[in-house]
């Protein structure tokens, strides 16, 4: 039997453990966490925002990954029967520089 150990029970460690368990059903996955519960550090400070990628250059890797991550989150919530409310985002230009940046986004977002 193959086994793997994952150090850290934050969002990344938990997601990795979950994905490995799904992809490799016979794999023994052990998660090592120094705290009394998972998700107590940076993960617990998460705002819960699913980023749309509007602050990154359209077509860039970061923008592409944000959009794909958002799609994956929606798909995951739907498959697990979890609520997901994509309320959107309102971005307001407060000066000419912001207006030009919003114009550059065009219909992309």
C-alpha positions in Angstrom: 0.0 0.0 0.0 1.3 3.4 -0.9 1.1 6.3 1.5 1.7 10.0 1.5 2.0 12.6 4.3 0.9 16.2 4.0 2.2 18.8 6.4 -0.3 21.5 7.2 -4.0 21.4 7.6 -4.8 24.7 6.0 -6.9 25.1 2.9 -4.1 24.0 0.6 -3.2 20.9 2.6 -6.8 19.9 3.0 -7.6 20.4 -0.7 -4.5 18.3 -1.6 -5.5 15.5 0.8 -9.0 15.5 -0.6 -7.9 15.5 -4.2 -5.4 12.7 -3.6 -8.0 10.6 -1.8 -10.3 11.0 -4.8 -7.7 10.5 -7.5 -6.0 7.5 -5.8 -8.6 5.6 -3.7 -6.0 3.0 -2.4 -3.6 5.7 -1.2 -3.2 6.2 2.5 -3.3 9.9 3.1 -2.1 11.3 6.5 -2.4 15.0 7.3 -0.1 16.4 9.9 -1.3 19.5 11.7 0.4 21.1 14.8 -2.7 22.8 16.0 -5.7 21.2 17.8 -7.9 21.7 14.6 -7.4 22.4 11.0 -7.6 25.8 9.3 -6.5 27.9 12.3 -3.8 30.0 10.7 -4.0 32.0 7.4 -6.9 30.0 6.2 -9.0 31.2 9.1 -8.3 34.8 8.0 -9.8 34.2 4.6 -12.4 36.8 3.6 -14.4 34.2 1.7 -14.2 36.2 -1.5 -13.9 34.2 -4.7 -11.7 36.5 -6.8 -12.8 37.3 -10.4 -9.3 38.3 -11.5 -10.2 41.8 -12.5 -7.1 43.3 -11.0 -4.8 41.3 -13.2 -4.0 41.8 -16.8 -6.7 40.2 -19.0 -5.4 36.9 -20.4 -2.6 36.7 -17.8 -2.0 33.5 -15.9 -3.3 35.1 -12.7 -6.5 36.3 -14.4 -7.0 32.9 -16.0 -6.5 31.0 -12.8 -8.8 33.3 -10.9 -11.6 32.8 -13.4 -11.0 29.0 -13.5 -10.9 28.8 -9.7 -14.2 30.7 -9.5 -15.8 28.2 -12.0 -14.4 25.3 -10.0 -15.8 26.7 -6.7 -19.2 27.1 -8.3 -19.1 23.5 -9.7 -17.9 22.1 -6.3 -20.6 23.8 -4.3 -23.3 22.7 -6.8 -22.1 19.1 -6.7 -22.0 19.1 -2.9 -25.3 20.9 -2.4 -23.6 23.9 -0.9 -24.9 27.4 -1.3 -22.9 29.7 -3.6 -24.1 33.2 -4.2 -22.2 35.0 -6.9 -23.3 38.5 -6.0 -20.8 40.1 -8.3 -18.6 43.1 -7.8 -19.1 46.8 -8.3 -16.0 48.7 -9.2 -16.2 52.5 -9.3 -13.6 54.8 -10.8 -12.8 57.6 -8.3 -10.4 59.5 -10.6 -9.2 59.6 -14.2 -6.5 56.9 -13.7 -9.2 54.5 -12.4 -11.5 55.4 -15.3 -8.8 54.5 -17.8 -8.1 51.2 -16.0 -11.8 50.3 -16.0 -12.0 51.2 -19.7 -9.0 48.8 -20.3 -11.0 46.0 -18.8 -13.7 46.6 -21.4 -16.3 43.8 -21.5 -13.8 41.3 -20.1 -15.3 41.1 -16.6 
